[in-house]
Amino acid sequence: MMRRFMSYAVPAAALLLAGCGGPETQAPAESPAEPAVATTKQGLSTITINDFPLAFYVPPKVSGDGDFAGHGPQMDIDFELDVRNGNELWIAMRIWGSEVPGTTGVHGDQFYHIATTASPIVSVSPSPCPISQYSAFGPEFSFHYKDTGHSLDAFGFQQVPDNTRIVQSLTCVGDTAGDEAGTRTGCSAVLHDLTITF
């Protein structure tokens, strides 16, 4: 079953600002005043993205022939959040598949656009680290397993008490009956509900 992907643009702040003003008027001329100082704290908005799906991705073959031949593969999958341009939330799914023992391997990255907000993103939950540390922290979620058959591999990950796990479920194809490296080996995922504060 294929699921359609949508980007969520939430111009709430822009809509509120656009609808609050009346016609422009010019104040009477007065002597220059001190620069205005804001006396109220700017409010923040949130949006929750429910069960965001990451489409099945087949990384390219990087070594060996096209068949894992029952030798795994050893599958290593990383998920990394990224905030681009201050207001765009993306996630990368990185997949490595390695024949054990053997020389066949696949590796690649797929990037998924989750949301664009009306103002800079302040935080994302769940996440094991603040957005300012995404590039230094490494993957926000990693999973490793060795494939042992030709069936579809499905894994579920319940949310942990400290609300830091971003992946809800992962479905992968490792070895199949025939050639699969670069053509069928890959993964899809569904994320836990993400709350974006901006």
C-alpha positions in Angstrom: 0.0 0.0 0.0 1.4 3.4 -1.0 0.9 6.4 1.2 0.8 9.9 0.0 3.3 12.4 1.5 2.3 15.9 2.4 4.3 18.8 3.7 2.6 20.8 6.3 3.1 24.6 6.0 1.6 26.3 9.0 1.5 30.1 8.4 -0.5 30.6 11.7 1.7 33.5 12.9 1.6 35.2 9.5 -2.2 34.8 9.4 -2.6 36.3 12.8 -0.4 39.2 12.0 -2.1 39.9 8.7 -5.6 39.9 10.2 -4.8 42.2 13.2 -4.2 45.6 11.6 -6.7 48.2 10.4 -6.0 50.7 7.7 -2.7 52.4 8.0 -2.8 55.9 9.5 -0.1 58.5 10.0 0.5 59.8 13.5 0.9 63.5 14.0 4.5 64.7 13.8 6.3 64.6 17.2 9.8 64.9 18.4 11.9 61.8 17.8 11.3 59.2 20.5 13.4 56.5 22.0 13.2 53.2 20.0 10.2 51.1 21.0 10.9 48.2 23.3 8.7 45.2 23.2 6.9 44.6 26.5 5.2 41.3 25.7 6.9 38.0 25.1 6.3 36.6 21.6 4.1 33.5 21.7 5.2 30.1 20.2 3.1 27.8 18.1 3.1 24.0 17.9 2.0 21.5 15.4 1.9 17.7 15.8 2.6 15.4 12.8 1.0 12.1 13.4 2.5 8.8 12.2 4.6 10.3 9.4 5.5 7.6 6.9 8.9 7.3 5.2 8.5 5.6 1.8 10.4 2.4 1.0 13.9 3.2 -0.1 16.3 0.9 -2.0 19.9 2.1 -1.6 22.2 1.4 -4.5 24.6 -1.5 -4.7 28.1 -0.4 -3.8 30.1 -3.6 -4.0 30.0 -7.3 -5.0 27.3 -9.0 -7.1 23.6 -8.6 -6.8 22.9 -11.5 -4.5 23.4 -11.7 -0.7 23.0 -15.5 -1.1 21.8 -16.2 2.4 24.7 -14.4 4.0 22.7 -11.8 5.9 22.8 -9.1 5.0 23.8 -7.3 8.2 21.4 -4.3 8.1 22.3 -1.0 9.7 19.7 1.8 9.6 20.2 5.3 11.0 17.7 8.2 11.2 18.9 11.7 11.5 16.7 14.8 12.0 17.8 18.1 10.3 16.5 21.6 10.5 17.2 23.5 7.2 16.8 27.2 6.6 15.6 27.5 10.2 12.1 26.5 9.5 12.2 23.2 7.5 12.2 19.8 9.3 13.8 17.0 7.4 14.8 13.4 8.3 17.4 11.3 6.6 17.2 7.5 6.5 20.6 5.9 6.0 20.9 2.2 5.1 23.9 -0.1 4.9 23.5 -3.7 4.0 26.6 -6.0 4.1 26.9 -9.6 3.1 28.4 -11.6 6.0 30.7 -13.2 4.9 31.0 -11.8 1.4 31.5 -8.7 -0.7 28.0 -7.6 -1.7 27.0 -4.4 -0.1 24.4 -1.6 -0.5 24.5 1.9 1.0 22.6 5.1 0.6 20.7 8.0 2.1 17.1 9.1 1.5 15.9 12.5 2.7 12.2 13.2 3.6 10.7 16.6 4.1 8.4 16.5 7.1 7.2 20.1 7.6 7.8 23.8 6.9 6.8 26.2 9.6 6.0 29.9 9.5 8.8 30.9 11.8 12.1 29.3 13.0 11.8 25.9 14.6 12.6 26.0 18.3 12.2 22.4 19.3 11.1 19.0 18.1 9.7 16.3 20.4 10.5 13.4 20.6 14.2 13.8 20.1 17.2 12.7 22.2 18.9 16.0 21.9 18.1 19.7 21.2 18.0 20.8 17.6 21.1 22.9 18.0 23.1 19.6 18.5 21.6 17.6 15.6 24.7 17.8 13.5 27.1 16.9 16.4 24.9 14.3 18.1 24.8 11.8 15.3 21.8 9.7 14.4 18.7 10.3 16.6 17.8 6.6 16.1 19.8 3.6 15.0 18.8 0.0 14.5 20.9 -3.0 13.5 20.0 -6.6 12.7 21.2 -9.6 10.6 18.7 -10.9 8.1 18.1 -14.6 8.5 15.6 -15.5 5.8 13.7 -14.3 2.7 10.7 -12.9 4.5 9.8 -9.3 5.1 11.4 -8.0 8.4 9.1 -5.9 10.6 10.0 -4.2 13.9 8.0 -2.0 16.3 9.5 0.4 18.8 7.3 1.7 21.6 8.0 5.1 23.0 10.4 5.1 25.9 9.5 7.0 29.1 11.7 10.0 28.4 10.0 10.5 25.0 13.1 10.4 22.9 12.5 7.6 20.4 11.5 9.0 16.9 10.9 5.7 15.0 7.6 3.8 15.6 8.0 1.0 13.1 10.5 -0.2 10.6 10.0 -2.7 7.7 12.9 -4.0 5.7 13.8 -6.4 2.9 17.2 -8.0 3.3 17.9 -11.2 1.4 15.4 -12.6 -1.1 15.3 -15.7 -3.4 17.5 -14.2 -6.1 19.3 -11.0 -6.8 18.3 -8.1 -4.5 21.2 -5.8 -3.8 20.4 -2.4 -5.4 17.0 -3.6 -6.6 14.9 -4.9 -3.6 16.9 -4.6 -0.4 15.7 -1.6 1.5 13.5 -0.2 4.3 10.4 1.9 5.0 9.4 3.4 8.4 6.8 5.2 10.3 7.7 7.9 12.8 6.2 8.5 16.2 4.0 11.6 16.5 6.3 14.6 16.2 5.5 17.9 17.9 7.2 20.9 16.4 7.5 24.2 18.3 8.2 27.3 16.3 
